């Protein structure tokens, strides 16, 4: 049984993902909700989280209150991590 707060958090998360392309990785197409996350398109996510003193649900609420600002996309955890380790380019998108 979900609490009222959990239902609210899920509603916000659904709105955030819908606003940024849906539950689908913008890079590889992964659609498993548990594998997906929000990515700062131009990098800087770690710095941004430190400035906000939080991430995840807290970040979703801020984006919702700011009416879904530009600069974000949905990526799977693998693409997001690889992009962060590779000069802000996922290896799927590297030009060989």
Buried (B, 14 or more C-beta within 10 A) or exposed (E): EEEEEEEEBEEBBBBBBEBBBEBBBBBBEBEEEEBBBBBBBEBEBEEEBEEEEEBEBEBBBEBBEEEEEEEBBBBBBBBBBBBBEEEEEBEEEEEE
